[in-house]
Amino acid sequence: MHFDFRVVAVLAPIAIAAGWAGFNIFRAALGQIQNFMNSRDA
């Protein structure tokens, strides 16, 4: 079975960028939630 690695070469950077963006968004959202919880307790 032959696999075309050009597909990987095109999709890999897109997948990495999407994963990195998702990670940053998740981290920012988590910080916002923590700030909300801390400000609510005070």
mmCIF entry with sequence, helices, sheets and N, C-alpha, C, O atoms, coordinates in Angstrom:
data_MODEL
# 
_entry.id   MODEL 
# 
_entity.id                         1 
_entity.type                       polymer 
_entity.pdbx_number_of_molecules   1 
# 
_entity_poly.entity_id                      1 
_entity_poly.type                           'polypeptide(L)' 
_entity_poly.nstd_linkage                   no 
_entity_poly.nstd_monomer                   no 
_entity_poly.pdbx_seq_one_letter_code       MHFDFRVVAVLAPIAIAAGWAGFNIFRAALGQIQNFMNSRDA 
_entity_poly.pdbx_seq_one_letter_code_can   MHFDFRVVAVLAPIAIAAGWAGFNIFRAALGQIQNFMNSRDA 
_entity_poly.pdbx_strand_id                 A 
# 
loop_
_entity_poly_seq.entity_id 
_entity_poly_seq.num 
_entity_poly_seq.mon_id 
_entity_poly_seq.hetero 
1 1  MET n 
1 2  HIS n 
1 3  PHE n 
1 4  ASP n 
1 5  PHE n 
1 6  ARG n 
1 7  VAL n 
1 8  VAL n 
1 9  ALA n 
1 10 VAL n 
1 11 LEU n 
1 12 ALA n 
1 13 PRO n 
1 14 ILE n 
1 15 ALA n 
1 16 ILE n 
1 17 ALA n 
1 18 ALA n 
1 19 GLY n 
1 20 TRP n 
1 21 ALA n 
1 22 GLY n 
1 23 PHE n 
1 24 ASN n 
1 25 ILE n 
1 26 PHE n 
1 27 ARG n 
1 28 ALA n 
1 29 ALA n 
1 30 LEU n 
1 31 GLY n 
1 32 GLN n 
1 33 ILE n 
1 34 GLN n 
1 35 ASN n 
1 36 PHE n 
1 37 MET n 
1 38 ASN n 
1 39 SER n 
1 40 ARG n 
1 41 ASP n 
1 42 ALA n 
# 
_struct_asym.id          A 
_struct_asym.entity_id   1 
# 
_struct_conf.conf_type_id            HELX_P 
_struct_conf.id                      HELX_P1 
_struct_conf.pdbx_PDB_helix_id       AA1 
_struct_conf.beg_label_comp_id       PHE 
_struct_conf.beg_label_asym_id       A 
_struct_conf.beg_label_seq_id        5 
_struct_conf.pdbx_beg_PDB_ins_code   ? 
_struct_conf.end_label_comp_id       ASP 
_struct_conf.end_label_asym_id       A 
_struct_conf.end_label_seq_id        41 
_struct_conf.pdbx_end_PDB_ins_code   ? 
_struct_conf.beg_auth_comp_id        PHE 
_struct_conf.beg_auth_asym_id        A 
_struct_conf.beg_auth_seq_id         5 
_struct_conf.end_auth_comp_id        ASP 
_struct_conf.end_auth_asym_id        A 
_struct_conf.end_auth_seq_id         41 
_struct_conf.pdbx_PDB_helix_class    1 
_struct_conf.details                 ? 
_struct_conf.pdbx_PDB_helix_length   37 
# 
_struct_conf_type.id          HELX_P 
_struct_conf_type.criteria    ? 
_struct_conf_type.reference   ? 
# 
loop_
_atom_site.group_PDB 
_atom_site.id 
_atom_site.type_symbol 
_atom_site.label_atom_id 
_atom_site.label_alt_id 
_atom_site.label_comp_id 
_atom_site.label_asym_id 
_atom_site.label_entity_id 
_atom_site.label_seq_id 
_atom_site.pdbx_PDB_ins_code 
_atom_site.Cartn_x 
_atom_site.Cartn_y 
_atom_site.Cartn_z 
_atom_site.occupancy 
_atom_site.B_iso_or_equiv 
_atom_site.pdbx_formal_charge 
_atom_site.auth_seq_id 
_atom_site.auth_comp_id 
_atom_site.auth_asym_id 
_atom_site.auth_atom_id 
_atom_site.pdbx_PDB_model_num 
ATOM 1   N N  . MET A 1 1  ? 0.854   -1.197 0.000  1.00 0.00 ? 1  MET A N  1 
ATOM 2   C CA . MET A 1 1  ? 0.000   0.000  0.000  1.00 0.00 ? 1  MET A CA 1 
ATOM 3   C C  . MET A 1 1  ? 0.888   1.244  0.000  1.00 0.00 ? 1  MET A C  1 
ATOM 4   O O  . MET A 1 1  ? 1.811   1.368  0.805  1.00 0.00 ? 1  MET A O  1 
ATOM 5   N N  . HIS A 1 2  ? 0.592   2.148  -0.907 1.00 0.00 ? 2  HIS A N  1 
ATOM 6   C CA . HIS A 1 2  ? 1.388   3.367  -1.041 1.00 0.00 ? 2  HIS A CA 1 
ATOM 7   C C  . HIS A 1 2  ? 0.670   4.528  -0.368 1.00 0.00 ? 2  HIS A C  1 
ATOM 8   O O  . HIS A 1 2  ? -0.530  4.723  -0.564 1.00 0.00 ? 2  HIS A O  1 
ATOM 9   N N  . PHE A 1 3  ? 1.407   5.297  0.425  1.00 0.00 ? 3  PHE A N  1 
ATOM 10  C CA . PHE A 1 3  ? 0.822   6.441  1.122  1.00 0.00 ? 3  PHE A CA 1 
ATOM 11  C C  . PHE A 1 3  ? 1.527   7.711  0.667  1.00 0.00 ? 3  PHE A C  1 
ATOM 12  O O  . PHE A 1 3  ? 2.755   7.766  0.603  1.00 0.00 ? 3  PHE A O  1 
ATOM 13  N N  . ASP A 1 4  ? 0.737   8.727  0.353  1.00 0.00 ? 4  ASP A N  1 
ATOM 14  C CA . ASP A 1 4  ? 1.295   9.996  -0.121 1.00 0.00 ? 4  ASP A CA 1 
ATOM 15  C C  . ASP A 1 4  ? 1.612   10.886 1.076  1.00 0.00 ? 4  ASP A C  1 
ATOM 16  O O  . ASP A 1 4  ? 0.709   11.378 1.752  1.00 0.00 ? 4  ASP A O  1 
ATOM 17  N N  . PHE A 1 5  ? 2.887   11.087 1.328  1.00 0.00 ? 5  PHE A N  1 
ATOM 18  C CA . PHE A 1 5  ? 3.300   11.865 2.490  1.00 0.00 ? 5  PHE A CA 1 
ATOM 19  C C  . PHE A 1 5  ? 3.124   13.372 2.295  1.00 0.00 ? 5  PHE A C  1 
ATOM 20  O O  . PHE A 1 5  ? 3.294   14.144 3.239  1.00 0.00 ? 5  PHE A O  1 
ATOM 21  N N  . ARG A 1 6  ? 2.786   13.791 1.075  1.00 0.00 ? 6  ARG A N  1 
ATOM 22  C CA . ARG A 1 6  ? 2.496   15.216 0.866  1.00 0.00 ? 6  ARG A CA 1 
ATOM 23  C C  . ARG A 1 6  ? 1.266   15.636 1.658  1.00 0.00 ? 6  ARG A C  1 
ATOM 24  O O  . ARG A 1 6  ? 1.167   16.780 2.101  1.00 0.00 ? 6  ARG A O  1 
ATOM 25  N N  . VAL A 1 7  ? 0.323   14.701 1.837  1.00 0.00 ? 7  VAL A N  1 
ATOM 26  C CA . VAL A 1 7  ? -0.866  14.995 2.636  1.00 0.00 ? 7  VAL A CA 1 
ATOM 27  C C  . VAL A 1 7  ? -0.442  15.317 4.071  1.00 0.00 ? 7  VAL A C  1 
ATOM 28  O O  . VAL A 1 7  ? -0.933  16.273 4.671  1.00 0.00 ? 7  VAL A O  1 
ATOM 29  N N  . VAL A 1 8  ? 0.469   14.514 4.610  1.00 0.00 ? 8  VAL A N  1 
ATOM 30  C CA . VAL A 1 8  ? 0.963   14.757 5.975  1.00 0.00 ? 8  VAL A CA 1 
ATOM 31  C C  . VAL A 1 8  ? 1.712   16.081 6.032  1.00 0.00 ? 8  VAL A C  1 
ATOM 32  O O  . VAL A 1 8  ? 1.563   16.841 6.989  1.00 0.00 ? 8  VAL A O  1 
ATOM 33  N N  . ALA A 1 9  ? 2.519   16.359 5.006  1.00 0.00 ? 9  ALA A N  1 
ATOM 34  C CA . ALA A 1 9  ? 3.302   17.595 4.983  1.00 0.00 ? 9  ALA A CA 1 
ATOM 35  C C  . ALA A 1 9  ? 2.403   18.829 4.977  1.00 0.00 ? 9  ALA A C  1 
ATOM 36  O O  . ALA A 1 9  ? 2.773   19.872 5.516  1.00 0.00 ? 9  ALA A O  1 
ATOM 37  N N  . VAL A 1 10 ? 1.223   18.709 4.369  1.00 0.00 ? 10 VAL A N  1 
ATOM 38  C CA . VAL A 1 10 ? 0.290   19.842 4.326  1.00 0.00 ? 10 VAL A CA 1 
ATOM 39  C C  . VAL A 1 10 ? -0.526  19.923 5.612  1.00 0.00 ? 10 VAL A C  1 
ATOM 40  O O  . VAL A 1 10 ? -0.714  21.007 6.163  1.00 0.00 ? 10 VAL A O  1 
ATOM 41  N N  . LEU A 1 11 ? -1.009  18.781 6.087  1.00 0.00 ? 11 LEU A N  1 
ATOM 42  C CA . LEU A 1 11 ? -1.922  18.786 7.228  1.00 0.00 ? 11 LEU A CA 1 
ATOM 43  C C  . LEU A 1 11 ? -1.220  18.902 8.580  1.00 0.00 ? 11 LEU A C  1 
ATOM 44  O O  . LEU A 1 11 ? -1.801  19.431 9.528  1.00 0.00 ? 11 LEU A O  1 
ATOM 45  N N  . ALA A 1 12 ? 0.009   18.422 8.685  1.00 0.00 ? 12 ALA A N  1 
ATOM 46  C CA . ALA A 1 12 ? 0.701   18.443 9.974  1.00 0.00 ? 12 ALA A CA 1 
ATOM 47  C C  . ALA A 1 12 ? 0.852   19.865 10.538 1.00 0.00 ? 12 ALA A C  1 
ATOM 48  O O  . ALA A 1 12 ? 0.518   20.074 11.705 1.00 0.00 ? 12 ALA A O  1 
ATOM 49  N N  . PRO A 1 13 ? 1.336   20.849 9.772  1.00 0.00 ? 13 PRO A N  1 
ATOM 50  C CA . PRO A 1 13 ? 1.455   22.203 10.346 1.00 0.00 ? 13 PRO A CA 1 
ATOM 51  C C  . PRO A 1 13 ? 0.104   22.790 10.739 1.00 0.00 ? 13 PRO A C  1 
ATOM 52  O O  . PRO A 1 13 ? 0.003   23.516 11.728 1.00 0.00 ? 13 PRO A O  1 
ATOM 53  N N  . ILE A 1 14 ? -0.938  22.473 9.961  1.00 0.00 ? 14 ILE A N  1 
ATOM 54  C CA . ILE A 1 14 ? -2.273  22.973 10.291 1.00 0.00 ? 14 ILE A CA 1 
ATOM 55  C C  . ILE A 1 14 ? -2.753  22.350 11.597 1.00 0.00 ? 14 ILE A C  1 
ATOM 56  O O  . ILE A 1 14 ? -3.307  23.036 12.455 1.00 0.00 ? 14 ILE A O  1 
ATOM 57  N N  . ALA A 1 15 ? -2.537  21.042 11.738 1.00 0.00 ? 15 ALA A N  1 
ATOM 58  C CA . ALA A 1 15 ? -2.947  20.349 12.957 1.00 0.00 ? 15 ALA A CA 1 
ATOM 59  C C  . ALA A 1 15 ? -2.166  20.864 14.162 1.00 0.00 ? 15 ALA A C  1 
ATOM 60  O O  . ALA A 1 15 ? -2.733  21.036 15.241 1.00 0.00 ? 15 ALA A O  1 
ATOM 61  N N  . ILE A 1 16 ? -0.872  21.110 13.983 1.00 0.00 ? 16 ILE A N  1 
ATOM 62  C CA . ILE A 1 16 ? -0.053  21.628 15.080 1.00 0.00 ? 16 ILE A CA 1 
ATOM 63  C C  . ILE A 1 16 ? -0.528  23.023 15.480 1.00 0.00 ? 16 ILE A C  1 
ATOM 64  O O  . ILE A 1 16 ? -0.642  23.321 16.669 1.00 0.00 ? 16 ILE A O  1 
ATOM 65  N N  . ALA A 1 17 ? -0.804  23.876 14.497 1.00 0.00 ? 17 ALA A N  1 
ATOM 66  C CA . ALA A 1 17 ? -1.270  25.232 14.784 1.00 0.00 ? 17 ALA A CA 1 
ATOM 67  C C  . ALA A 1 17 ? -2.626  25.207 15.487 1.00 0.00 ? 17 ALA A C  1 
ATOM 68  O O  . ALA A 1 17 ? -2.852  25.962 16.433 1.00 0.00 ? 17 ALA A O  1 
ATOM 69  N N  . ALA A 1 18 ? -3.530  24.339 15.025 1.00 0.00 ? 18 ALA A N  1 
ATOM 70  C CA . ALA A 1 18 ? -4.849  24.243 15.649 1.00 0.00 ? 18 ALA A CA 1 
ATOM 71  C C  . ALA A 1 18 ? -4.728  23.726 17.080 1.00 0.00 ? 18 ALA A C  1 
ATOM 72  O O  . ALA A 1 18 ? -5.414  24.214 17.978 1.00 0.00 ? 18 ALA A O  1 
ATOM 73  N N  . GLY A 1 19 ? -3.875  22.761 17.288 1.00 0.00 ? 19 GLY A N  1 
ATOM 74  C CA . GLY A 1 19 ? -3.666  22.233 18.639 1.00 0.00 ? 19 GLY A CA 1 
ATOM 75  C C  . GLY A 1 19 ? -3.062  23.275 19.568 1.00 0.00 ? 19 GLY A C  1 
ATOM 76  O O  . GLY A 1 19 ? -3.471  23.398 20.722 1.00 0.00 ? 19 GLY A O  1 
ATOM 77  N N  . TRP A 1 20 ? -2.096  24.019 19.066 1.00 0.00 ? 20 TRP A N  1 
ATOM 78  C CA . TRP A 1 20 ? -1.453  25.069 19.863 1.00 0.00 ? 20 TRP A CA 1 
ATOM 79  C C  . TRP A 1 20 ? -2.464  26.170 20.215 1.00 0.00 ? 20 TRP A C  1 
ATOM 80  O O  . TRP A 1 20 ? -2.495  26.644 21.351 1.00 0.00 ? 20 TRP A O  1 
ATOM 81  N N  . ALA A 1 21 ? -3.284  26.572 19.245 1.00 0.00 ? 21 ALA A N  1 
ATOM 82  C CA . ALA A 1 21 ? -4.313  27.585 19.491 1.00 0.00 ? 21 ALA A CA 1 
ATOM 83  C C  . ALA A 1 21 ? -5.317  27.068 20.515 1.00 0.00 ? 21 ALA A C  1 
ATOM 84  O O  . ALA A 1 21 ? -5.694  27.789 21.439 1.00 0.00 ? 21 ALA A O  1 
ATOM 85  N N  . GLY A 1 22 ? -5.747  25.824 20.353 1.00 0.00 ? 22 GLY A N  1 
ATOM 86  C CA . GLY A 1 22 ? -6.687  25.241 21.308 1.00 0.00 ? 22 GLY A CA 1 
ATOM 87  C C  . GLY A 1 22 ? -6.102  25.191 22.709 1.00 0.00 ? 22 GLY A C  1 
ATOM 88  O O  . GLY A 1 22 ? -6.797  25.472 23.685 1.00 0.00 ? 22 GLY A O  1 
ATOM 89  N N  . PHE A 1 23 ? -4.829  24.835 22.812 1.00 0.00 ? 23 PHE A N  1 
ATOM 90  C CA . PHE A 1 23 ? -4.156  24.793 24.114 1.00 0.00 ? 23 PHE A CA 1 
ATOM 91  C C  . PHE A 1 23 ? -4.122  26.173 24.755 1.00 0.00 ? 23 PHE A C  1 
ATOM 92  O O  . PHE A 1 23 ? -4.399  26.314 25.946 1.00 0.00 ? 23 PHE A O  1 
ATOM 93  N N  . ASN A 1 24 ? -3.782  27.193 23.969 1.00 0.00 ? 24 ASN A N  1 
ATOM 94  C CA . ASN A 1 24 ? -3.718  28.556 24.503 1.00 0.00 ? 24 ASN A CA 1 
ATOM 95  C C  . ASN A 1 24 ? -5.098  29.063 24.918 1.00 0.00 ? 24 ASN A C  1 
ATOM 96  O O  . ASN A 1 24 ? -5.236  29.720 25.950 1.00 0.00 ? 24 ASN A O  1 
ATOM 97  N N  . ILE A 1 25 ? -6.121  28.758 24.114 1.00 0.00 ? 25 ILE A N  1 
ATOM 98  C CA . ILE A 1 25 ? -7.480  29.174 24.455 1.00 0.00 ? 25 ILE A CA 1 
ATOM 99  C C  . ILE A 1 25 ? -7.929  28.482 25.738 1.00 0.00 ? 25 ILE A C  1 
ATOM 100 O O  . ILE A 1 25 ? -8.515  29.118 26.615 1.00 0.00 ? 25 ILE A O  1 
ATOM 101 N N  . PHE A 1 26 ? -7.657  27.183 25.852 1.00 0.00 ? 26 PHE A N  1 
ATOM 102 C CA . PHE A 1 26 ? -8.026  26.432 27.053 1.00 0.00 ? 26 PHE A CA 1 
ATOM 103 C C  . PHE A 1 26 ? -7.337  27.008 28.282 1.00 0.00 ? 26 PHE A C  1 
ATOM 104 O O  . PHE A 1 26 ? -7.953  27.154 29.337 1.00 0.00 ? 26 PHE A O  1 
ATOM 105 N N  . ARG A 1 27 ? -6.041  27.337 28.138 1.00 0.00 ? 27 ARG A N  1 
ATOM 106 C CA . ARG A 1 27 ? -5.278  27.880 29.259 1.00 0.00 ? 27 ARG A CA 1 
ATOM 107 C C  . ARG A 1 27 ? -5.824  29.245 29.676 1.00 0.00 ? 27 ARG A C  1 
ATOM 108 O O  . ARG A 1 27 ? -5.941  29.527 30.868 1.00 0.00 ? 27 ARG A O  1 
ATOM 109 N N  . ALA A 1 28 ? -6.157  30.087 28.706 1.00 0.00 ? 28 ALA A N  1 
ATOM 110 C CA . ALA A 1 28 ? -6.714  31.403 29.013 1.00 0.00 ? 28 ALA A CA 1 
ATOM 111 C C  . ALA A 1 28 ? -8.081  31.270 29.674 1.00 0.00 ? 28 ALA A C  1 
ATOM 112 O O  . ALA A 1 28 ? -8.389  31.995 30.621 1.00 0.00 ? 28 ALA A O  1 
ATOM 113 N N  . ALA A 1 29 ? -8.900  30.345 29.176 1.00 0.00 ? 29 ALA A N  1 
ATOM 114 C CA . ALA A 1 29 ? -10.221 30.136 29.764 1.00 0.00 ? 29 ALA A CA 1 
ATOM 115 C C  . ALA A 1 29 ? -10.083 29.636 31.198 1.00 0.00 ? 29 ALA A C  1 
ATOM 116 O O  . ALA A 1 29 ? -10.826 30.065 32.081 1.00 0.00 ? 29 ALA A O  1 
ATOM 117 N N  . LEU A 1 30 ? -9.151  28.748 31.429 1.00 0.00 ? 30 LEU A N  1 
ATOM 118 C CA . LEU A 1 30 ? -8.932  28.231 32.776 1.00 0.00 ? 30 LEU A CA 1 
ATOM 119 C C  . LEU A 1 30 ? -8.511  29.360 33.722 1.00 0.00 ? 30 LEU A C  1 
ATOM 120 O O  . LEU A 1 30 ? -8.964  29.415 34.865 1.00 0.00 ? 30 LEU A O  1 
ATOM 121 N N  . GLY A 1 31 ? -7.645  30.258 33.244 1.00 0.00 ? 31 GLY A N  1 
ATOM 122 C CA . GLY A 1 31 ? -7.248  31.406 34.054 1.00 0.00 ? 31 GLY A CA 1 
ATOM 123 C C  . GLY A 1 31 ? -8.415  32.323 34.371 1.00 0.00 ? 31 GLY A C  1 
ATOM 124 O O  . GLY A 1 31 ? -8.526  32.832 35.486 1.00 0.00 ? 31 GLY A O  1 
ATOM 125 N N  . GLN A 1 32 ? -9.290  32.536 33.389 1.00 0.00 ? 32 GLN A N  1 
ATOM 126 C CA . GLN A 1 32 ? -10.471 33.369 33.609 1.00 0.00 ? 32 GLN A CA 1 
ATOM 127 C C  . GLN A 1 32 ? -11.389 32.742 34.658 1.00 0.00 ? 32 GLN A C  1 
ATOM 128 O O  . GLN A 1 32 ? -11.911 33.433 35.533 1.00 0.00 ? 32 GLN A O  1 
ATOM 129 N N  . ILE A 1 33 ? -11.575 31.440 34.559 1.00 0.00 ? 33 ILE A N  1 
ATOM 130 C CA . ILE A 1 33 ? -12.440 30.735 35.526 1.00 0.00 ? 33 ILE A CA 1 
ATOM 131 C C  . ILE A 1 33 ? -11.838 30.829 36.926 1.00 0.00 ? 33 ILE A C  1 
ATOM 132 O O  . ILE A 1 33 ? -12.560 31.062 37.895 1.00 0.00 ? 33 ILE A O  1 
ATOM 133 N N  . GLN A 1 34 ? -10.533 30.652 37.038 1.00 0.00 ? 34 GLN A N  1 
ATOM 134 C CA . GLN A 1 34 ? -9.882  30.746 38.336 1.00 0.00 ? 34 GLN A CA 1 
ATOM 135 C C  . GLN A 1 34 ? -10.003 32.159 38.903 1.00 0.00 ? 34 GLN A C  1 
ATOM 136 O O  . GLN A 1 34 ? -10.240 32.328 40.100 1.00 0.00 ? 34 GLN A O  1 
ATOM 137 N N  . ASN A 1 35 ? -9.842  33.169 38.057 1.00 0.00 ? 35 ASN A N  1 
ATOM 138 C CA . ASN A 1 35 ? -9.996  34.545 38.519 1.00 0.00 ? 35 ASN A CA 1 
ATOM 139 C C  . ASN A 1 35 ? -11.422 34.801 38.979 1.00 0.00 ? 35 ASN A C  1 
ATOM 140 O O  . ASN A 1 35 ? -11.633 35.480 39.984 1.00 0.00 ? 35 ASN A O  1 
ATOM 141 N N  . PHE A 1 36 ? -12.398 34.272 38.263 1.00 0.00 ? 36 PHE A N  1 
ATOM 142 C CA . PHE A 1 36 ? -13.799 34.443 38.637 1.00 0.00 ? 36 PHE A CA 1 
ATOM 143 C C  . PHE A 1 36 ? -14.063 33.775 39.984 1.00 0.00 ? 36 PHE A C  1 
ATOM 144 O O  . PHE A 1 36 ? -14.722 34.354 40.848 1.00 0.00 ? 36 PHE A O  1 
ATOM 145 N N  . MET A 1 37 ? -13.553 32.561 40.162 1.00 0.00 ? 37 MET A N  1 
ATOM 146 C CA . MET A 1 37 ? -13.765 31.853 41.427 1.00 0.00 ? 37 MET A CA 1 
ATOM 147 C C  . MET A 1 37 ? -13.093 32.583 42.587 1.00 0.00 ? 37 MET A C  1 
ATOM 148 O O  . MET A 1 37 ? -13.663 32.686 43.674 1.00 0.00 ? 37 MET A O  1 
ATOM 149 N N  . ASN A 1 38 ? -11.889 33.086 42.357 1.00 0.00 ? 38 ASN A N  1 
ATOM 150 C CA . ASN A 1 38 ? -11.183 33.793 43.424 1.00 0.00 ? 38 ASN A CA 1 
ATOM 151 C C  . ASN A 1 38 ? -11.872 35.109 43.776 1.00 0.00 ? 38 ASN A C  1 
ATOM 152 O O  . ASN A 1 38 ? -11.963 35.463 44.951 1.00 0.00 ? 38 ASN A O  1 
ATOM 153 N N  . SER A 1 39 ? -12.358 35.838 42.771 1.00 0.00 ? 39 SER A N  1 
ATOM 154 C CA . SER A 1 39 ? -13.002 37.120 43.037 1.00 0.00 ? 39 SER A CA 1 
ATOM 155 C C  . SER A 1 39 ? -14.364 36.912 43.690 1.00 0.00 ? 39 SER A C  1 
ATOM 156 O O  . SER A 1 39 ? -14.821 37.768 44.448 1.00 0.00 ? 39 SER A O  1 
ATOM 157 N N  . ARG A 1 40 ? -15.018 35.786 43.405 1.00 0.00 ? 40 ARG A N  1 
ATOM 158 C CA . ARG A 1 40 ? -16.329 35.496 43.979 1.00 0.00 ? 40 ARG A CA 1 
ATOM 159 C C  . ARG A 1 40 ? -16.198 35.177 45.463 1.00 0.00 ? 40 ARG A C  1 
ATOM 160 O O  . ARG A 1 40 ? -17.074 35.531 46.253 1.00 0.00 ? 40 ARG A O  1 
ATOM 161 N N  . ASP A 1 41 ? -15.102 34.506 45.852 1.00 0.00 ? 41 ASP A N  1 
ATOM 162 C CA . ASP A 1 41 ? -14.900 34.122 47.252 1.00 0.00 ? 41 ASP A CA 1 
ATOM 163 C C  . ASP A 1 41 ? -14.566 35.338 48.114 1.00 0.00 ? 41 ASP A C  1 
ATOM 164 O O  . ASP A 1 41 ? -14.940 35.393 49.285 1.00 0.00 ? 41 ASP A O  1 
ATOM 165 N N  . ALA A 1 42 ? -13.868 36.304 47.540 1.00 0.00 ? 42 ALA A N  1 
ATOM 166 C CA . ALA A 1 42 ? -13.391 37.447 48.325 1.00 0.00 ? 42 ALA A CA 1 
ATOM 167 C C  . ALA A 1 42 ? -14.522 38.423 48.633 1.00 0.00 ? 42 ALA A C  1 
ATOM 168 O O  . ALA A 1 42 ? -14.298 39.442 49.285 1.00 0.00 ? 42 ALA A O  1 
# 
